[in-house]
Amino acid sequence: MQPIKEYLHHYGLADLFPSAVSDSMRLEQYPAGRRLFSQGDPADTLYLLVEGKLKISMLSPEGKRLILAFKSPFDIVGDIEYVQKCAFINTVEAVTDLVLLRVPHHVLELEMSGNAAFQQFLLEMVTRKFVTKAQELNFNLLYAVDVRVASYLLSMTPDTPRLDSPSLVDMADLIGTSYRHLNRVLRQFEQSGWIRRNNGKIDLLDRDALLNQAGHNIYE
């Protein structure tokens, strides 16, 4: 973990934020598996993702969670909520250990409301997210289940060949399929020698085969 100013320089943000804003930033670490916040939670902070990988999901009207995307640095979490002055619209969880810079909304409102460069930066980030969110949601529903399963396994294991104790019910909800269909695809992957299931864990034995099955990782 580096000092805040080094992260800002690394991602070309040092000139974007005046000292009053950068001095208010706080470094936060989250372990893998930790939920940062849930859909509907009050939003009063902008997060800058500078290390690690996170998962973004949404709750459907039927009460099931559906994956929207996985994000790696550099990215922003909470920009839409800052602009819209609304609660968090998605659920965000750590896939790997995370390092984020936290910026309070009230500081941004006080110091950056008239900053044209910051407004342009936010506009670009928010516009990109609205476009990619629509694409990712459509892709998630249109791709075959075996593609979604392969992509999910790859996205959830960037630094390790093992997915520890996954809930197949939750996984099925996240990729938009049934538990029975998911189990059938996992069994096919296992018979092909791509994965091994043991005591509730899933070991990835052939990442290349899974990537080939996915065509490309649709969640990345």
Residue, then its C-alpha position, 0 to 999 in steps of 0.5 A: m500500500q502506497p501513500i495517497k499522493e503516490y496513488l494519485h500521481h500513478y493514475g494521473l489524478a494529482d492535478l485534478f484534485p486540489s490539496a483541500v480534497s487530497d488531504s481529506m482522502r482516506l486509504e481503506q483496505y478491504p479483505a477478499g469477500r468483504r461487502l463494501f456496501s449494499q444496493g439501497d445503502p446511503a451514499d456519502t462517499l466517492y471511492l477510487l479503486v487503486e488496488g484489487k478487484l471488485k464485483i458489482s451486482m444488482l438486485s432484480p425485481e424478483g429478489k435475485r442478484l445479477i452480476l453487472a461487472f467486475k472492476s479493476p484499477f483504475d475505476i470509481v465507485g459511487d460517481i453516479e450516486y454522487v451526481q444523482k444524490c441518491a443511495f447506492i444503486n448496486t451492491v459492491e463486494a471485494v473479489t481480492d484484497l482491495v485498496l481504495l481512496r475515500v473522498p467524502h461527498h461534502v468535501l467534493e461539493l465544497e471544493m469541486s462543484g465549480n471545477a470544470a476539469f472535475q465535472q468533465f472527468l465525472l461526465e466521462m466516467v458516468t457516461r461510460k458506466f451507463v453504456t457498459k451497464a446496459q451492454e453487460l446486462n444484455f450480454n449476461l442474459l444473452y450469452a449461453v450459461d456455459v459461457r457465463v459460468a466459465s467467465y464467472l469462474l475466471s473472474m472470481t479467481p484472478d490470483t488463485p486457482r481455487l474458488d473457496s466454498p462458493s454457494l451454488v445457489d448464489m452463483a446461479d442467481l448471480i449469473g442468471t440461471s437455475y441451480r440445476h442448470l449451473n450444476r449440470v454445467l459444472r459437472q460437464f466442466e469437471q468431466s472435461g477435466w477443466i475443474r475439480r470440485n472437492n469439499g465445496k471448493i472449485d479448483l480451476l485445472d485448465r484456465d485456457a480451456l475455460l477462457n476458450q469456452a467463454g470466447h472472452n471473459i464477458y464480465e471483464 
